[in-house]
């Protein structure tokens, strides 16, 4: 069974009734206080197991009851517009001039809304405080405002999708969450500062552009293609983007998706303010070549309109290129809004051009080998060194040798408690010099191979000439 927000709200009322009955039990049923406390404690735990929502109460007159809560007043102001247009039962108050009417939620009235990508329910209620005289409360009662939201929104999450057959047709989650705790930020990324600033400016422009996207008739989403050799920081870039925007991350494993229909269901069940990631997309499914014909078991037929199914017979995934294109840029892509979609690949030249064209992957970001500026940032992060006499030598070597930021970082990392900055920088220099020598040997081998081929070709041509001369004579 799929539970909607309203159904959970009704269940919340049921659980509230049970808790009320528990309070009556404590008040009027004689017996051990320890027994009553034990029943209450485990009863609350049982409720928490099946009720996935968090409830926060804001008292209008907290503490001594004389001063009105500023938090409650702020909530009341915030809900003013939503109350008059969405609540079914309202209370009316006349303002001082007697000519205007202010509407607010009636007691026990509830409204639901999306707040920064989170579904919340607001409820107005009353409570006469036990053991206090009514005169302490100007209205003879304590007014409460409750906000309820799903407990998964307490912290930002990293989600991954499960195999389709584990949740198809059931209430089980399509996405399994864990707390997102990746520490990467743009300050720790070893890349060109100019390119880094360009990306952060692009992200800031995106989150402020809702009205612009509506004006031009486009879904409020933006695609990023991150490409480059392994070890150049593509995954760290994704984490930095999510931390910069304070978005959840949905890590989509395409091979676990049964077909295009389930792919759409997964999209619908993502929230706004999220980063949707497909890493190593060139390895996920057969989405890399040109559109072509495909043989079936019984006959040959063309997978029309660019449909490329996974040719791995052991895989159960029937996701097609057409389905993926509709997923990221079709009618369904507008569901949720305010979403970043990120593809990563080590081999951008293998991807179908339709998959990475502008409008789908709006911004292409090449993450390449470590530059000197990236090295200096890694030196500060790993060694707390901003300048060193070995930096000039490292600058020259980095201009001659291609080394990924991951390899540079590994060589800078102290291997023992005795390793200082000199030792770690020396390790990096030795690694760069070794890589430089290996590159020279490879170049010599290639040149020798070319010379051998040229010699064989010349010998073959000379032999042909001799045969022709003999034949002529």
C-alpha positions in Angstrom: 0.0 0.0 0.0 1.3 3.5 -0.8 0.7 5.9 2.0 0.0 9.6 1.1 0.6 12.5 3.3 -3.1 12.8 4.2 -3.2 9.1 5.3 -0.1 9.6 7.4 -1.8 12.6 8.9 -4.9 10.5 9.8 -2.6 7.9 11.3 -1.0 10.6 13.3 -4.4 11.5 14.8 -4.9 7.8 15.7 -1.5 7.6 17.4 -2.3 10.9 19.2 -5.5 9.3 20.5 -3.5 6.3 21.7 -1.1 8.5 23.5 -4.0 10.4 25.1 -5.5 7.1 26.3 -2.0 6.3 27.7 -2.1 9.5 29.6 -5.5 8.7 31.0 -4.1 5.3 32.0 -1.3 6.9 33.9 -3.7 9.3 35.7 -6.4 7.0 36.8 -5.2 3.4 36.8 -3.6 2.6 40.1 -0.3 0.7 40.2 3.4 1.1 40.1 4.7 4.4 38.7 7.6 2.4 37.3 5.2 0.1 35.4 3.4 3.1 33.9 6.6 4.7 32.9 7.8 1.5 31.3 4.5 1.1 29.3 4.7 4.8 28.1 8.3 4.5 27.1 7.9 1.4 25.0 4.6 2.6 23.7 6.3 5.7 22.3 9.0 3.6 20.7 6.4 1.3 19.0 4.7 4.4 17.6 8.0 5.8 16.3 8.7 2.6 14.4 5.7 3.0 12.1 5.1 6.7 12.2 7.9 8.3 10.0 7.2 12.0 10.8 8.7 14.6 13.2 6.4 17.0 15.0 7.4 20.3 16.5 5.2 22.4 18.7 5.4 26.2 18.9 3.7 27.7 22.0 2.1 31.1 21.6 2.9 32.0 25.3 5.8 29.8 26.4 7.5 29.9 29.8 5.7 32.1 32.3 2.9 32.8 29.8 3.3 36.6 29.8 5.4 37.2 26.7 4.2 36.1 23.3 6.6 33.9 21.4 8.4 35.7 18.6 8.7 32.3 16.8 5.0 31.8 16.9 4.4 35.4 15.6 6.8 34.8 12.7 4.9 31.5 11.8 1.6 33.3 12.1 2.8 35.9 9.6 4.3 33.4 7.3 1.1 31.3 7.2 -1.2 34.3 6.7 -1.3 34.1 2.9 -1.6 30.3 2.8 -4.2 30.3 5.5 -6.7 32.4 3.6 -6.4 30.6 0.3 -6.0 27.0 1.4 -7.6 26.4 4.8 -11.2 25.3 4.8 -12.0 26.6 8.3 -10.9 30.1 9.2 -11.2 32.5 12.2 -11.7 36.2 11.5 -10.4 39.0 13.7 -11.2 42.7 13.1 -8.2 45.0 13.2 -8.1 48.3 15.1 -9.7 50.5 12.5 -12.6 48.2 12.3 -12.6 48.2 8.6 -10.3 45.2 7.8 -10.7 41.5 8.6 -7.7 39.3 9.3 -8.2 35.6 8.7 -6.3 32.8 10.4 -6.5 29.0 10.8 -9.3 27.8 13.0 -8.6 25.4 15.8 -7.5 21.9 14.7 -7.3 23.1 11.1 -4.5 21.7 8.9 -2.8 22.9 5.8 0.1 21.2 3.8 2.8 22.8 1.7 6.2 22.4 0.1 8.9 24.3 2.0 12.3 24.2 0.3 11.6 20.8 -1.2 10.2 19.3 2.1 6.5 18.4 2.6 5.2 19.9 5.8 1.8 20.1 7.6 0.8 23.0 9.8 -1.9 22.5 12.5 -3.4 25.0 14.9 -4.5 23.6 18.2 -5.4 24.6 21.8 -4.2 23.3 25.1 -5.2 24.4 28.7 -2.0 24.0 30.7 -2.4 21.7 33.7 -1.7 23.2 37.1 -1.8 26.9 35.9 -4.5 29.4 36.5 -6.2 30.7 33.4 -5.3 34.3 34.2 -1.8 33.6 33.2 -2.9 33.2 29.6 -4.7 36.3 28.0 -7.1 34.1 26.0 -7.7 31.6 28.7 -5.8 29.0 26.9 -2.4 28.1 25.4 -2.5 28.3 21.6 -0.1 25.9 19.8 1.1 25.7 16.3 2.4 22.3 15.2 4.6 21.6 12.1 4.9 18.1 11.0 7.4 16.8 8.4 9.0 13.5 7.4 11.9 12.5 9.6 14.1 11.9 6.5 14.4 15.7 6.2 16.3 16.2 9.4 19.6 15.9 7.6 20.6 15.9 4.0 20.6 12.5 2.4 22.4 10.4 -0.1 19.9 8.1 -1.9 20.4 5.0 -4.0 17.8 3.0 -5.9 17.1 -0.7 -5.2 16.3 -3.4 -7.7 12.9 -2.8 -9.2 11.5 -6.3 -8.2 12.1 -5.5 -4.5 9.6 -2.7 -4.5 7.4 -3.0 -7.6 3.7 -3.0 -6.5 4.5 -2.6 -2.8 4.9 0.2 -0.4 8.7 -0.3 0.0 11.0 2.6 -0.8 12.3 3.1 -4.3 15.2 5.0 -2.9 17.2 3.9 0.2 18.7 6.9 2.1 21.8 7.3 4.3 23.0 10.6 5.8 25.1 12.5 3.4 28.4 13.3 5.1 30.9 13.8 2.3 33.3 16.6 3.3 34.3 17.8 -0.2 33.8 21.5 -0.9 34.9 23.8 -3.7 37.6 25.1 -1.3 39.1 21.6 -1.2 38.9 20.8 -4.9 42.3 20.7 -6.7 41.4 22.4 -9.9 41.9 25.7 -11.8 40.5 28.5 -9.6 39.0 30.2 -12.7 37.1 27.1 -13.7 36.0 26.6 -10.1 34.6 30.2 -9.9 32.8 29.7 -13.2 31.0 26.6 -11.8 30.0 28.2 -8.6 28.6 31.3 -10.4 26.7 29.0 -12.7 25.1 27.2 -9.7 24.2 30.4 -8.0 22.6 31.7 -11.1 20.6 28.5 -11.4 19.0 28.5 -7.9 17.9 32.2 -8.4 16.4 31.6 -11.9 13.0 30.0 -11.2 11.1 32.9 -12.7 13.4 33.0 -15.7 12.9 29.3 -16.5 9.2 29.8 -16.3 9.4 32.8 -18.6 11.3 30.9 -21.3 9.1 27.7 -20.9 11.8 25.3 -19.6 11.8 22.9 -16.7 13.8 24.2 -13.8 16.7 21.9 -14.1 20.3 22.0 -15.3 22.5 19.3 -16.6 26.3 18.9 -16.0 28.6 16.5 -17.9 31.8 15.9 -16.0 34.4 14.1 -18.0 38.1 13.3 -17.8 40.5 10.5 -16.8 40.0 8.5 -13.7 41.2 10.2 -10.5 40.6 13.8 -11.7 37.9 14.4 -9.0 34.5 13.9 -10.7 32.9 12.3 -7.6 34.4 15.0 -5.4 33.0 17.6 -7.7 29.5 16.2 -7.3 29.8 16.2 -3.5 31.1 19.8 -3.6 28.1 20.9 -5.7 25.7 19.2 -3.3 27.3 20.8 -0.3 27.5 24.2 -1.9 23.7 24.1 -2.8 22.7 22.1 0.4 20.9 19.6 -1.8 20.2 15.9 -1.4 21.9 13.5 -3.7 20.2 10.7 -5.7 22.8 8.2 -7.0 21.0 6.4 -9.8 22.2 2.9 -10.7 20.8 2.4 -14.2 21.5 -1.3 -14.3 19.2 -1.8 -11.3 16.3 -0.2 -13.2 14.0 -2.7 -14.9 12.6 -0.6 -17.7 11.6 2.9 -18.8 8.5 2.9 -16.7 10.4 2.3 -13.5 12.9 5.0 -14.5 10.0 7.5 -14.6 8.7 6.3 -11.2 12.2 6.9 -9.7 12.2 10.4 -11.2 8.8 11.2 -9.8 9.9 10.0 -6.3 12.9 12.4 -6.1 12.4 15.7 -4.4 13.2 19.1 -5.6 16.5 20.7 -4.4 18.4 17.6 -5.3 21.4 16.4 -7.4 20.5 13.4 -9.6 23.7 11.5 -10.5 24.5 8.8 -13.0 28.2 8.0 -12.7 30.2 6.3 -15.4 27.3 6.5 -17.8 29.4 5.0 -20.6 29.6 1.8 -18.5 26.0 1.8 -17.2 24.1 0.6 -20.3 24.7 0.3 -24.0 24.4 4.0 -24.6 27.8 4.6 -26.2 27.7 3.9 -29.9 25.8 5.3 -32.8 22.2 4.4 -33.3 22.1 1.1 -35.2 20.1 -2.0 -36.0 19.9 -4.8 -33.6 19.2 -8.5 -34.2 16.5 -10.3 -32.2 16.2 -14.0 -31.7 13.6 -14.4 -34.3 14.2 -11.7 -36.8 16.1 -8.5 -37.5 14.4 -5.2 -36.6 15.6 -1.7 -36.2 15.2 -0.2 -32.7 13.5 2.9 -34.0 14.1 6.5 -32.9 17.5 5.6 -31.4 16.3 2.9 -29.0 19.4 1.1 -27.8 18.7 -1.7 -25.3 21.4 -3.2 -23.1 23.0 -6.0 -25.1 24.1 -7.9 -22.0 21.8 -10.9 -22.0 22.4 -11.5 -18.3 21.1 -8.1 -17.4 17.4 -7.6 -16.7 17.4 -3.9 -17.4 15.4 -2.8 -20.4 16.1 0.9 -20.1 16.6 2.4 -23.6 18.4 5.5 -24.8 15.1 7.0 -25.8 13.7 6.4 -22.3 16.8 8.0 -20.7 16.5 11.0 -23.0 12.9 11.4 -22.0 13.9 11.0 -18.4 16.3 13.9 -18.5 14.7 16.2 -21.0 11.1 15.0 -21.7 7.7 15.8 -20.2 8.6 13.9 -17.0 11.7 16.0 -16.4 9.6 18.9 -15.1 8.4 16.9 -12.1 9.9 18.3 -8.9 11.8 21.3 -10.2 15.0 22.8 -9.0 17.1 19.8 -9.9 20.7 19.3 -11.0 21.4 16.3 -13.2 25.0 15.1 -13.4 26.6 12.6 -15.8 30.2 11.5 -15.4 32.3 9.6 -17.9 35.9 8.7 -18.5 35.3 8.5 -22.3 33.1 11.3 -23.5 33.9 10.4 -27.1 32.0 7.1 -26.7 28.6 8.7 -25.7 25.8 9.2 -28.2 25.8 12.9 -29.2 22.0 13.1 -28.5 22.6 12.2 -24.9 25.1 15.1 -24.1 23.9 17.8 -26.4 23.3 21.3 -24.9 19.8 21.5 -23.4 20.3 18.0 -21.8 23.8 18.4 -20.5 23.9 22.2 -20.4 27.4 22.6 -19.1 30.3 20.4 -20.0 33.1 20.4 -17.5 36.5 18.7 -18.3 38.4 17.6 -15.2 41.9 17.1 -16.3 45.4 16.4 -14.8 46.7 18.3 -11.9 47.9 21.9 -12.6 50.3 23.8 -10.4 47.4 25.8 -8.8 45.7 22.6 -7.9 48.9 21.2 -6.4 49.3 24.3 -4.2 45.8 23.8 -2.8 46.6 20.1 -2.1 49.8 21.1 -0.4 47.9 23.5 1.8 45.3 20.9 2.6 47.6 17.9 3.2 50.8 19.6 4.6 49.7 23.1 5.7 52.3 24.5 3.4 51.6 27.7 1.4 55.1 28.1 0.0 58.3 26.0 -0.3 61.6 26.0 -2.1 60.7 22.8 -3.9 57.6 24.4 -5.5 59.5 25.7 -8.5 60.8 22.2 -9.4 57.3 20.7 -9.0 55.9 23.4 -11.2 58.3 22.5 -14.0 57.6 18.8 -13.6 53.8 19.2 -13.6 54.1 21.1 -17.0 56.0 18.1 -18.4 54.2 15.2 -16.8 50.4 14.4 -16.6 49.5 13.3 -13.1 46.0 13.2 -11.7 45.0 15.1 -8.5 44.4 11.8 -6.8 48.0 10.6 -7.5 49.4 14.0 -6.4 47.4 13.8 -3.2 48.6 10.2 -2.5 52.2 11.2 -2.9 51.7 14.2 -0.6 50.1 12.2 2.2 52.5 11.5 5.1 53.2 7.8 5.3 54.5 7.9 8.9 54.5 10.3 11.9 58.1 11.3 11.0 57.3 12.5 7.5 57.4 16.3 7.3 56.7 18.6 4.3 60.2 18.2 2.9 59.8 14.4 2.8 56.3 14.5 1.3 57.3 17.0 -1.4 60.3 14.9 -2.1 58.1 11.8 -2.6 56.0 13.8 -5.1 59.1 14.9 -7.0 60.5 11.3 -7.3 57.1 10.1 -8.5 56.9 12.9 -11.2 60.5 12.2 -12.3 59.8 8.5 -12.5 56.7 9.2 -14.6 58.8 11.4 -16.9 61.3 8.7 -17.5 58.6 6.2 -18.3 57.1 8.6 -20.8 60.6 8.9 -22.5 60.9 5.1 -22.7 57.5 4.8 -24.3 58.3 7.6 -26.8 61.6 5.8 -27.7 59.7 2.5 -28.1 57.1 4.1 -30.4 59.9 5.8 -32.5 61.7 2.4 -32.8 58.5 0.7 -33.9 57.9 3.4 -36.5 61.5 3.0 -37.8 61.1 -0.8 -38.0 57.9 -0.4 -39.9 59.5 2.1 -42.3 62.5 -0.2 -42.9 60.3 -3.2 -43.6 58.3 -1.1 -46.0 61.4 0.1 -47.8 62.7 -3.5 -48.1 59.4 -4.7 -49.5 59.4 -1.9 -52.1 63.0 -2.7 -53.1 62.2 -6.4 -53.5 59.2 -5.5 -55.7 61.4 -3.3 -57.9 63.9 -6.2 -58.4 61.2 -8.6 -59.4 59.8 -6.1 -61.9 63.3 -5.5 -63.3 64.0 -9.2 -63.7 60.6 -9.7 -65.4 61.3 -6.9 -67.8 64.7 -8.2 -68.8 
